[in-house]
Amino acid sequence: MTIDFKVFKGSKDGSIVESKTSKPDLTGDQVLVKVSCSGLCGTDEHYRHADMVLGHEGMGVVEATGPAVRNLQKGDRVGWGYEHDSCGRCENCLKGNETYCPERQMYGYANLDQGSFASRAVWREAFLFKIPDALSDESAAPLMCGGATVFNALHMYNVLPTARVGIIGIGGLGHLAIQFAAKMGCDVVVFSGTDSKKEEALALGANEFHATKGVAELTGIKPVDHLLVTTSFQPDWATYLPVLAAGATIYPLSVAEGNFSIPYMPLISNGWRVQGMIVASRYVQNRMLAFAALHGIKPMVQKFPMTAQGITDGLQTLKDGNMRYRGVLVPQEA
């Protein structure tokens, strides 16, 4: 017996193609999930020219379970993110850092025949996340990657509630970073090009807002201890270095081309750190969901139909910089 479902793939010319895929009957700890919605992430744009099923911010309902599934049952709401599997035996897996497993299976590199732009998907129970009742499907989907990314930086690297946290950009990542940092008790300082999003940033929990367009150097600002870069491009570091406290950490959270270049001597003399990271581990992902549910953290979303045209429109909205602030694809059939 096979399981057939609809999927949406990228293609060489970048157009979205509706297709079908099949999976054999469930084995081991595999779970069949009926997709209720999917987040639309910038990484999906990066893969739209690949012959693969798109989407990695999945949300859905368990329809069936394999014989080794222990904790999930039919009807449970679950989500999944960027990582699909790991070896479970290496040092990184044993330490709870399975995202650095040398045998990890990540979006874009494994399971190319399925994703969250689909009617259904089959994933291991071990890499599915049960969703708290306080989070709706449409709120939880963007947290599977976007929310987990910013929470990972704040949770894993000694960001204390007494810290001043700077956030560059108010977009898909930035508007979530503001909420998480504010609810953690941090003094949140937002940097954006113009004042157009100032009131929104303050409403989300920012304590300060600074417009940066045309500003060669930021001065007169109390230094920040942590600086989260959430823009889709690298900032001009000459602008931001004056606002870094001694011992501050920079977190590049988005994907950008080229080299990371920062003045050498100021880095040494001020004891600054640059903290790279990949997606959140399962431990951190579950902590993030619990924290978001407890504190009412929700993404601002724009909905698009989960059709070839709807996905195309959503990706174009994202590419044009007009998404406020996370796209969510909603299936058009039962």
C-alpha positions, 0 to 999 in steps of 0.5 A: 500500500502506498500513500499518495499526496499533492506537492508543489515543487520548484523548477529550473526556470523558477516556476512553481509546479504542482505534482504528486508523490508517493510514500510506502506504508508507514514503518518504524516511527513514521507519521503521516501528517495532513498539512493544515498550513505552511510558513513561507520562508526566505530559504524557500525562495533560494530553492525555487530553481531546484527540482524539489518539493518546497517548504519547511515550516510545516503544520498539520494533523496526525492522520496515521502512525507507524508501529514504533510511534510512542507519543503521537496519536491520530488527531494531534497537531504537530509541526516540523522545521528545517531538520528532518533526521540525524544519526542519534549516535554521534557526539553532537547528537548525544549532547543535544546538538543534532543540528551539527550531526555529520549525518544530519538531514536538512531541507534542501539536502534530503527528502527532496520529494516532500516538504510543507508545500503539500497536502500531506507529508511523512516524517519521523516522530522524533522530528515532529513537534507537538503544538501547544493549544494556545498557538493556532496553526497559522501562528505556529507555522512561521515559528517552525523556522523563523521563530526558532532561529531568533529564539535559538540565539537568545536562549542558547548564548547567555542573553540575560534579562538584564541585557540590552539587545539590539535588533537590526531589521523589522521583518519576518525574523526581526518582528519575532526577535523583538517579541521574544527579547521583550518577553525575556525581560531584555531592554530591546533596541531596534534599528531600521532604515526609516521611522515608518515602522517605529510605532509598530516596533514599540507596540511589539515590545521595543524600548528604543527605535533608531532610524539608520538610513543616511546615517554614517555612524550611530552615536549617542546610544547606550551600547548594546550587549547583543546585536541580532542581524535579521536583515537579508543583507549584511549591514555596514559594520562601520555604522553599528560598531560604535553601539556595541558594548565591550564583550558584545556578541553579534548574531548573523541570523539571515542568509547572505552571500559573500564574506563576513568582514569586520575591522580586526583591531576593534574586534580584538580590543573590545572583546567582541564575538561573532556567533554563527549558528544553524537552526534550533535543536529539538530541545530549543524548538520545544522550549520556544513553542512553550515560551511563545504559548505562555507569553502570547508571542505570535507572528504577523502573517499574510495568507496565500492559497496553497496553489501554484499561483498562490505560492508564486504570489507569496514568493514575489511578495517576499522578494519585493520586500512587501511581506508583513511579516511572515507568509502563510500558505493555506490549503484550498481543499479538505 
